Amino acid sequence: MVPVHELFRPSPRSVAWASLLLLMLVVWWAPGRVSAEDPCLKQVFGRYCLGGDVTPLTQKTPAPLARQTEGKSLALVFPEDVDQLYVLAFDGRIYKVVRIYRVETQLRFDEIYNLLRQKYGPGEDQSRFPEQVTTPGRRLASIRRGEGRALHVWHPADTWHIELSWTREFGLSLSYIADAIEAERAAHLSGGL
């Protein structure tokens, strides 16, 4: 006679099927749950959540160097060694994180460009210079005069992109941008929302 507790013990075959079914449910259910709970598209500079809630940064110690609010838009400025980080939010979500480099040299630009190229590939060159400007020295002079700009763009994901730019207005900067939130902000500013 078989003891009663043995009747409730699952067979190895039923354990395998149950495990497989559980794994299939987790694989099917988990991706939606993760994206719904974690709006972070990209962790930028190790501490800024692109697409995430900006509120924790407003309560951060030490406080930002500067804070500016205009309607639903918020800009926070944080020190980063000798550089500065700008965290821009719209409707409470971070849509752009920009690092402005204090050291603006061709060597520094090339160093950052090469690091990005190694990680994300060649990207897209969207630079604009006058037709006669063909050498790095002339490009630099063109940038400083405000006649040209260097801009390289990478799209490592469907939801965000990277811009490395060098302009007279903003200097040498590296930006991580959440596409949908930036588009929402642009539509709001143009009166579309």
Secondary structure as the mmCIF struct_conf table of DSSP 4:
data_model
#
loop_
_struct_conf.conf_type_id
_struct_conf.id
_struct_conf.beg_label_comp_id
_struct_conf.beg_label_asym_id
_struct_conf.beg_label_seq_id
_struct_conf.end_label_comp_id
_struct_conf.end_label_asym_id
_struct_conf.end_label_seq_id
HELX_RH_AL_P HELX_RH_AL_P1 VAL A 4 LEU A 7
TURN_TY1_P TURN_TY1_P1 PHE A 8 PHE A 8
BEND BEND1 ARG A 9 ARG A 9
HELX_LH_PP_P HELX_LH_PP_P1 PRO A 10 SER A 11
HELX_RH_AL_P HELX_RH_AL_P2 PRO A 12 GLU A 37
BEND BEND2 LEU A 41 LEU A 41
STRN STRN1 LYS A 42 VAL A 44
TURN_TY1_P TURN_TY1_P2 PHE A 45 ARG A 47
STRN STRN2 TYR A 48 LEU A 50
TURN_TY1_P TURN_TY1_P3 GLY A 51 GLY A 51
BEND BEND3 GLY A 52 GLY A 52
STRN STRN3 ASP A 53 ASP A 53
BEND BEND4 VAL A 54 VAL A 54
HELX_RH_AL_P HELX_RH_AL_P3 THR A 55 THR A 58
TURN_TY1_P TURN_TY1_P4 GLN A 59 GLN A 59
BEND BEND5 THR A 61 PRO A 62
HELX_LH_PP_P HELX_LH_PP_P2 ALA A 63 PRO A 64
BEND BEND6 LEU A 65 LEU A 65
STRN STRN4 ALA A 66 GLU A 70
TURN_TY1_P TURN_TY1_P5 GLY A 71 LYS A 72
STRN STRN5 SER A 73 GLU A 80
TURN_TY1_P TURN_TY1_P6 ASP A 81 VAL A 82
STRN STRN6 ASP A 83 PHE A 90
TURN_TY1_P TURN_TY1_P7 ASP A 91 GLY A 92
STRN STRN7 ARG A 93 TYR A 101
BEND BEND7 ARG A 102 ARG A 102
HELX_RH_AL_P HELX_RH_AL_P4 GLN A 106 TYR A 120
BEND BEND8 PRO A 122 PRO A 122
STRN STRN8 GLU A 124 ASP A 125
STRN STRN9 ARG A 128 ARG A 128
TURN_TY1_P TURN_TY1_P8 GLU A 131 GLN A 132
BEND BEND9 THR A 135 THR A 135
HELX_RH_AL_P HELX_RH_AL_P5 PRO A 136 ARG A 145
TURN_TY1_P TURN_TY1_P9 GLY A 146 GLY A 146
BEND BEND10 GLU A 147 GLU A 147
STRN STRN10 ARG A 149 ARG A 149
STRN STRN11 ALA A 150 TRP A 154
BEND BEND11 PRO A 156 THR A 159
STRN STRN12 TRP A 160 THR A 167
TURN_TY1_P TURN_TY1_P10 ARG A 168 PHE A 170
STRN STRN13 GLY A 171 ALA A 178
HELX_RH_AL_P HELX_RH_AL_P6 ASP A 179 LEU A 189
TURN_TY1_P TURN_TY1_P11 SER A 190 GLY A 191
#
